[in-house]
């Protein structure tokens, strides 16, 4: 079962809506705050770094990153992942894709 999860093909999260419209600048700030604090909740910094790189890459590169880092993808949209030691990594959708109600910065 474990080996099966490591080869699951990644995809972007389903379209989602933030609880209030936000600008790209606000979205970037939210993402930066998440990535700055995420390692403090457990897991390995190297895995968090790989997850960030994967989240910010296109799907083909993201797949290569998670595969080479030994990340076990539980949800194909990367919202739930594990490392080889069993540590859990939960990613909010806002670090993986843009909300449908994103306000374009002018």
Rosetta constraint file for C-alpha pairs under 8 A:
AtomPair CA 1 CA 5 HARMONIC 6.63 0.50
AtomPair CA 2 CA 6 HARMONIC 6.76 0.50
AtomPair CA 2 CA 72 HARMONIC 7.72 0.50
AtomPair CA 3 CA 7 HARMONIC 6.95 0.50
AtomPair CA 4 CA 8 HARMONIC 6.88 0.50
AtomPair CA 5 CA 72 HARMONIC 6.02 0.50
AtomPair CA 5 CA 73 HARMONIC 5.98 0.50
AtomPair CA 5 CA 74 HARMONIC 6.34 0.50
AtomPair CA 6 CA 67 HARMONIC 6.96 0.50
AtomPair CA 6 CA 70 HARMONIC 7.56 0.50
AtomPair CA 6 CA 71 HARMONIC 6.90 0.50
AtomPair CA 6 CA 72 HARMONIC 4.81 0.50
AtomPair CA 6 CA 73 HARMONIC 5.98 0.50
AtomPair CA 7 CA 67 HARMONIC 7.60 0.50
AtomPair CA 8 CA 73 HARMONIC 6.99 0.50
AtomPair CA 8 CA 76 HARMONIC 6.52 0.50
AtomPair CA 9 CA 63 HARMONIC 7.15 0.50
AtomPair CA 9 CA 76 HARMONIC 6.46 0.50
AtomPair CA 10 CA 59 HARMONIC 6.53 0.50
AtomPair CA 10 CA 62 HARMONIC 7.77 0.50
AtomPair CA 10 CA 63 HARMONIC 6.31 0.50
AtomPair CA 10 CA 76 HARMONIC 4.85 0.50
AtomPair CA 10 CA 77 HARMONIC 5.91 0.50
AtomPair CA 10 CA 78 HARMONIC 7.15 0.50
AtomPair CA 11 CA 59 HARMONIC 6.68 0.50
AtomPair CA 11 CA 76 HARMONIC 5.92 0.50
AtomPair CA 11 CA 77 HARMONIC 5.11 0.50
AtomPair CA 11 CA 78 HARMONIC 7.94 0.50
AtomPair CA 12 CA 59 HARMONIC 7.66 0.50
AtomPair CA 12 CA 77 HARMONIC 5.24 0.50
AtomPair CA 12 CA 96 HARMONIC 6.99 0.50
AtomPair CA 12 CA 97 HARMONIC 6.81 0.50
AtomPair CA 13 CA 77 HARMONIC 4.89 0.50
AtomPair CA 13 CA 78 HARMONIC 7.90 0.50
AtomPair CA 13 CA 93 HARMONIC 6.68 0.50
AtomPair CA 13 CA 96 HARMONIC 7.01 0.50
AtomPair CA 13 CA 97 HARMONIC 6.70 0.50
AtomPair CA 15 CA 99 HARMONIC 6.76 0.50
AtomPair CA 15 CA 100 HARMONIC 6.40 0.50
AtomPair CA 16 CA 93 HARMONIC 7.90 0.50
AtomPair CA 16 CA 98 HARMONIC 7.89 0.50
AtomPair CA 16 CA 99 HARMONIC 5.29 0.50
AtomPair CA 16 CA 100 HARMONIC 5.92 0.50
AtomPair CA 17 CA 99 HARMONIC 4.88 0.50
AtomPair CA 17 CA 100 HARMONIC 5.27 0.50
AtomPair CA 17 CA 101 HARMONIC 5.84 0.50
AtomPair CA 18 CA 22 HARMONIC 7.48 0.50
AtomPair CA 18 CA 99 HARMONIC 5.86 0.50
AtomPair CA 18 CA 100 HARMONIC 7.69 0.50
AtomPair CA 18 CA 101 HARMONIC 6.72 0.50
AtomPair CA 20 CA 101 HARMONIC 7.68 0.50
AtomPair CA 21 CA 101 HARMONIC 5.16 0.50
AtomPair CA 21 CA 102 HARMONIC 5.69 0.50
AtomPair CA 21 CA 103 HARMONIC 6.30 0.50
AtomPair CA 22 CA 26 HARMONIC 6.05 0.50
AtomPair CA 22 CA 27 HARMONIC 6.69 0.50
AtomPair CA 22 CA 101 HARMONIC 7.08 0.50
AtomPair CA 22 CA 102 HARMONIC 5.29 0.50
AtomPair CA 22 CA 103 HARMONIC 5.61 0.50
AtomPair CA 23 CA 27 HARMONIC 6.27 0.50
AtomPair CA 23 CA 102 HARMONIC 5.65 0.50
AtomPair CA 23 CA 103 HARMONIC 4.54 0.50
AtomPair CA 23 CA 104 HARMONIC 6.01 0.50
AtomPair CA 23 CA 105 HARMONIC 6.05 0.50
AtomPair CA 24 CA 28 HARMONIC 6.12 0.50
AtomPair CA 24 CA 102 HARMONIC 6.71 0.50
AtomPair CA 24 CA 103 HARMONIC 6.74 0.50
AtomPair CA 24 CA 104 HARMONIC 6.44 0.50
AtomPair CA 24 CA 105 HARMONIC 6.30 0.50
AtomPair CA 25 CA 29 HARMONIC 6.24 0.50
AtomPair CA 25 CA 105 HARMONIC 7.45 0.50
AtomPair CA 26 CA 30 HARMONIC 6.18 0.50
AtomPair CA 27 CA 31 HARMONIC 6.19 0.50
AtomPair CA 27 CA 94 HARMONIC 7.23 0.50
AtomPair CA 27 CA 98 HARMONIC 7.92 0.50
AtomPair CA 28 CA 32 HARMONIC 6.11 0.50
AtomPair CA 29 CA 33 HARMONIC 6.17 0.50
AtomPair CA 30 CA 34 HARMONIC 6.23 0.50
AtomPair CA 30 CA 94 HARMONIC 7.87 0.50
AtomPair CA 31 CA 35 HARMONIC 6.25 0.50
AtomPair CA 31 CA 94 HARMONIC 6.93 0.50
AtomPair CA 31 CA 95 HARMONIC 5.41 0.50
AtomPair CA 32 CA 36 HARMONIC 6.01 0.50
AtomPair CA 33 CA 37 HARMONIC 6.26 0.50
AtomPair CA 34 CA 38 HARMONIC 5.70 0.50
AtomPair CA 34 CA 95 HARMONIC 7.99 0.50
AtomPair CA 35 CA 39 HARMONIC 7.51 0.50
AtomPair CA 35 CA 48 HARMONIC 7.78 0.50
AtomPair CA 35 CA 52 HARMONIC 7.20 0.50
AtomPair CA 37 CA 41 HARMONIC 7.46 0.50
AtomPair CA 38 CA 42 HARMONIC 7.66 0.50
AtomPair CA 38 CA 48 HARMONIC 7.35 0.50
AtomPair CA 39 CA 43 HARMONIC 6.48 0.50
AtomPair CA 39 CA 44 HARMONIC 6.90 0.50
AtomPair CA 39 CA 45 HARMONIC 5.72 0.50
AtomPair CA 39 CA 48 HARMONIC 6.47 0.50
AtomPair CA 42 CA 87 HARMONIC 7.59 0.50
AtomPair CA 43 CA 47 HARMONIC 7.30 0.50
AtomPair CA 43 CA 48 HARMONIC 7.54 0.50
AtomPair CA 43 CA 83 HARMONIC 7.92 0.50
AtomPair CA 43 CA 87 HARMONIC 5.52 0.50
AtomPair CA 43 CA 88 HARMONIC 6.90 0.50
AtomPair CA 43 CA 89 HARMONIC 7.11 0.50
AtomPair CA 44 CA 48 HARMONIC 6.45 0.50
AtomPair CA 45 CA 49 HARMONIC 6.09 0.50
AtomPair CA 46 CA 50 HARMONIC 6.18 0.50
AtomPair CA 47 CA 51 HARMONIC 6.05 0.50
AtomPair CA 47 CA 69 HARMONIC 7.00 0.50
AtomPair CA 47 CA 71 HARMONIC 7.47 0.50
AtomPair CA 47 CA 83 HARMONIC 7.19 0.50
AtomPair CA 48 CA 52 HARMONIC 6.15 0.50
AtomPair CA 48 CA 89 HARMONIC 7.92 0.50
AtomPair CA 49 CA 53 HARMONIC 6.24 0.50
AtomPair CA 50 CA 54 HARMONIC 6.07 0.50
AtomPair CA 50 CA 65 HARMONIC 6.48 0.50
AtomPair CA 50 CA 66 HARMONIC 6.90 0.50
AtomPair CA 50 CA 69 HARMONIC 6.87 0.50
AtomPair CA 51 CA 55 HARMONIC 5.95 0.50
AtomPair CA 51 CA 65 HARMONIC 7.91 0.50
AtomPair CA 51 CA 66 HARMONIC 7.10 0.50
AtomPair CA 52 CA 56 HARMONIC 6.19 0.50
AtomPair CA 53 CA 57 HARMONIC 6.16 0.50
AtomPair CA 53 CA 62 HARMONIC 7.30 0.50
AtomPair CA 53 CA 65 HARMONIC 7.52 0.50
AtomPair CA 54 CA 58 HARMONIC 7.62 0.50
AtomPair CA 54 CA 59 HARMONIC 7.81 0.50
AtomPair CA 54 CA 61 HARMONIC 6.93 0.50
AtomPair CA 54 CA 62 HARMONIC 4.04 0.50
AtomPair CA 54 CA 63 HARMONIC 7.31 0.50
AtomPair CA 54 CA 65 HARMONIC 5.94 0.50
AtomPair CA 54 CA 66 HARMONIC 6.85 0.50
AtomPair CA 55 CA 62 HARMONIC 6.72 0.50
AtomPair CA 55 CA 95 HARMONIC 6.63 0.50
AtomPair CA 55 CA 96 HARMONIC 5.23 0.50
AtomPair CA 56 CA 62 HARMONIC 7.91 0.50
AtomPair CA 56 CA 95 HARMONIC 7.97 0.50
AtomPair CA 56 CA 96 HARMONIC 7.23 0.50
AtomPair CA 57 CA 61 HARMONIC 5.95 0.50
AtomPair CA 57 CA 62 HARMONIC 5.49 0.50
AtomPair CA 58 CA 62 HARMONIC 5.96 0.50
AtomPair CA 59 CA 63 HARMONIC 5.99 0.50
AtomPair CA 60 CA 64 HARMONIC 6.50 0.50
AtomPair CA 61 CA 65 HARMONIC 6.18 0.50
AtomPair CA 62 CA 66 HARMONIC 6.26 0.50
AtomPair CA 63 CA 67 HARMONIC 6.05 0.50
AtomPair CA 64 CA 68 HARMONIC 6.04 0.50
AtomPair CA 65 CA 69 HARMONIC 6.10 0.50
AtomPair CA 66 CA 70 HARMONIC 6.14 0.50
AtomPair CA 66 CA 71 HARMONIC 5.06 0.50
AtomPair CA 66 CA 72 HARMONIC 7.62 0.50
AtomPair CA 66 CA 73 HARMONIC 7.95 0.50
AtomPair CA 67 CA 71 HARMONIC 6.21 0.50
AtomPair CA 70 CA 83 HARMONIC 6.55 0.50
AtomPair CA 70 CA 84 HARMONIC 6.36 0.50
AtomPair CA 71 CA 81 HARMONIC 6.70 0.50
AtomPair CA 71 CA 82 HARMONIC 5.93 0.50
AtomPair CA 71 CA 83 HARMONIC 4.90 0.50
AtomPair CA 71 CA 84 HARMONIC 6.68 0.50
AtomPair CA 72 CA 81 HARMONIC 5.54 0.50
AtomPair CA 72 CA 82 HARMONIC 4.98 0.50
AtomPair CA 72 CA 83 HARMONIC 5.86 0.50
AtomPair CA 72 CA 84 HARMONIC 7.07 0.50
AtomPair CA 73 CA 78 HARMONIC 6.14 0.50
AtomPair CA 73 CA 80 HARMONIC 6.54 0.50
AtomPair CA 73 CA 81 HARMONIC 4.51 0.50
AtomPair CA 73 CA 82 HARMONIC 6.51 0.50
AtomPair CA 74 CA 78 HARMONIC 7.25 0.50
AtomPair CA 74 CA 80 HARMONIC 5.44 0.50
AtomPair CA 74 CA 81 HARMONIC 5.20 0.50
AtomPair CA 74 CA 82 HARMONIC 7.20 0.50
AtomPair CA 75 CA 79 HARMONIC 5.97 0.50
AtomPair CA 75 CA 80 HARMONIC 5.31 0.50
AtomPair CA 75 CA 81 HARMONIC 6.93 0.50
AtomPair CA 78 CA 91 HARMONIC 6.83 0.50
AtomPair CA 78 CA 96 HARMONIC 7.81 0.50
AtomPair CA 79 CA 89 HARMONIC 7.97 0.50
AtomPair CA 79 CA 90 HARMONIC 5.48 0.50
AtomPair CA 79 CA 91 HARMONIC 4.52 0.50
AtomPair CA 79 CA 92 HARMONIC 6.12 0.50
AtomPair CA 79 CA 93 HARMONIC 6.70 0.50
AtomPair CA 80 CA 88 HARMONIC 7.30 0.50
AtomPair CA 80 CA 89 HARMONIC 5.89 0.50
AtomPair CA 80 CA 90 HARMONIC 4.71 0.50
AtomPair CA 80 CA 91 HARMONIC 6.33 0.50
AtomPair CA 81 CA 88 HARMONIC 6.01 0.50
AtomPair CA 81 CA 89 HARMONIC 5.07 0.50
AtomPair CA 81 CA 90 HARMONIC 6.42 0.50
AtomPair CA 82 CA 86 HARMONIC 5.59 0.50
AtomPair CA 82 CA 87 HARMONIC 5.36 0.50
AtomPair CA 82 CA 88 HARMONIC 4.61 0.50
AtomPair CA 82 CA 89 HARMONIC 5.74 0.50
AtomPair CA 83 CA 87 HARMONIC 5.48 0.50
AtomPair CA 83 CA 88 HARMONIC 6.92 0.50
AtomPair CA 83 CA 89 HARMONIC 7.92 0.50
AtomPair CA 91 CA 95 HARMONIC 6.95 0.50
AtomPair CA 91 CA 96 HARMONIC 7.68 0.50
AtomPair CA 92 CA 96 HARMONIC 7.17 0.50
AtomPair CA 93 CA 97 HARMONIC 6.10 0.50
AtomPair CA 93 CA 98 HARMONIC 7.98 0.50
AtomPair CA 94 CA 98 HARMONIC 6.12 0.50
AtomPair CA 94 CA 99 HARMONIC 7.01 0.50
AtomPair CA 98 CA 102 HARMONIC 6.83 0.50
